[in-house]
Amino acid sequence: MYFEKDDIYHIYNMGNNSQPIFFSEENYRFFLRKIENEIKPVCDIIAYCLMPNHYHLMVKANEGSVKNFDNSNLQLLSRKIGTLQSSYTQAINKQYGTSGSVFRQKAKAKSLSQVFLGAERYFDYALSCFVYIHQNPLKAGLVKRIKDWEFSSFQEYSSANELSICNKPLALEVLGIEKEKFKGIFYRETSYEL
């Protein structure tokens, strides 16, 4: 994965053979803590959603994201995604007495700014991805309402809680969303596809 400063990316990966990657509520919470400790310090997180067999992150790369790791060609954000997945895999293997990788070999990172050129189309595509990420639990039939899925950033945006993983002011600015109209964007269909 190669990241450009100030670009927005959809990062995702799933379990080997589409197998589950989360086996308990504590697994989800542990992974969120890992995101906060590993990913948040090197980029601006816009959205996330953890699903039983995959995860989504939407981030804006910043100066820290694109720095090289240990004088190599590997960027710091790429390294941290690898650390996130490998350390989570180690914890799961230890907890459940298993071995091997939990995730598919490499996470994917799709640049949302390189898909469409022109500011208006870029914002539409980034907003579609944002909605898509949050609609995942609903479309998978895990909940009847988006707000009922505990392991997505939707709750961060829809509550007054100031503590969050996401950089909410930046996200609302980048996506062109007014805070008062946030909930309304989820009633539209998204055309975003992986």
Secondary structure by P-SEA (a helix, b strand, c coil): ccccccccccccccccccccccccaaaaaaaaaaaaaccccccccccccccccbbbbbbbbccccccccccccccaaaaaaaaaaaaaaaaaaaaacccccccccbbbbbccccccccaaaaaaaaaaaaaaaaacccccccccccccccccaaaaaaccccccccaaaaaaaaacccccaaaaaaaccccccc
